[in-house]
């Protein structure tokens, strides 16, 4: 680590003032995890499952980007693996360099992002090091988390909901200079206050999936959950699902949590789910080998749900596995029910029987990340200690590829953190008292990984 980078870490750990941070020299280079443009064809002919992120993700020394108007340079203490880290590393559905090229063609200002390497990562926690002209809400020295809605709001189309802006992109996926680095470049409207009771890696494990789940289930752009709703949650202790489960429980709704192992089953119960389905143990397969639907399986799934709920069907389905589950999701939603979808992990060409949709007046809502207001509200709930991190493990930056492989293989519980400048795990907590009140929930995943599923109740 260079002397300049070390001075940044010292200032962060010493809780330096705005002046201290303004006086720091920004290093010329930094360590970052990248993909390389000249390698995008390296996995040609391989099945998705056989594409290995350890081959395509590199730890490089790269130049630190320049900060521009309405932007900030952030010293990244930690980031986290998201499924888009997997997509980027296996160059699917398209190499992310295409996004960088398109953006550069649209506006020359984006040319600085269109490089032979792509610094990935769509989550981050850290400290603001520099702000460009026009930044009014945050200043050097502020401790922040970063959400990944990258939008400058020049089009009228985005002014009711910035996710509708034609130039809306996901930072660290459709832009360069993401969170798997020692320093990241963000727009000022990606900055949010870091929850003071959390460590750097816990804070960094939340923005992307927490905000996405908030929009899908809570926001007026999604389902607007209410008490009593039956909520079917696929992957209920995965990245997204772990937050969906908490939103459902917080709302007084009844989650039906679907997972694939006994360990995850028990974890759902520990978090508070009454109804849990282990899809592996039950052997559910909704698609036949030829791609047609197995209606007997859907009926069996619906019957199991009714047995749990006392004969009720599902008000809303929290959908993201896609092709393998979507037909069943449409089937089990109650008349007038809704399927909210944000992804297609198992394939984006979905088939469902439209009779079940139109005859029963069901609805499908497409959802994508979150606007600044939604991300802010989701972060606020974390700051208020009403939503908790679900972090199972944390890796050093140089092992980001190994961590990405775990998510690719569906071997992760909740979220996996990646350290940036933070020299070790467990740092960054300013509100020790608030943390102590919620330590049971904060540690629930770590305890679970260690085989202890007791959820310690909050102190009043
Ligand atoms: P994750 O942490 O890997 O969790 C996904 C969960 O899905 C897994 O835990 C797994 O749970 C479940 N799953 C996997 N295959 C399944 C199958 N065949 N049938 C049923 N369930 C299955 O990933 P994530 O972060 O939650 O993201 C999930 C998807 O959403 C990814 O495709 C990601 O790219 C996308 N996403 C989209 C947005 C957006 O803004 N549009 C935001 C975040 C994520 P079990 O094995 O326990 O059932």
Boltz pocket constraint, residues with backbone or C-beta under 6 A from the ligand:
constraints:
  - pocket:
      binder: B
      contacts: [[A, 82], [A, 83], [A, 84], [A, 208], [A, 209], [A, 212], [A, 234], [A, 235], [A, 236], [A, 237], [A, 238], [A, 239], [A, 240], [A, 241], [A, 258], [A, 259], [A, 260], [A, 261], [A, 264], [A, 279], [A, 320], [A, 321], [A, 324], [A, 325], [A, 342], [A, 343], [A, 344], [A, 345], [A, 346], [A, 367], [A, 368], [A, 369], [A, 370], [A, 407], [A, 410], [A, 412], [A, 414]]
      max_distance: 6.0
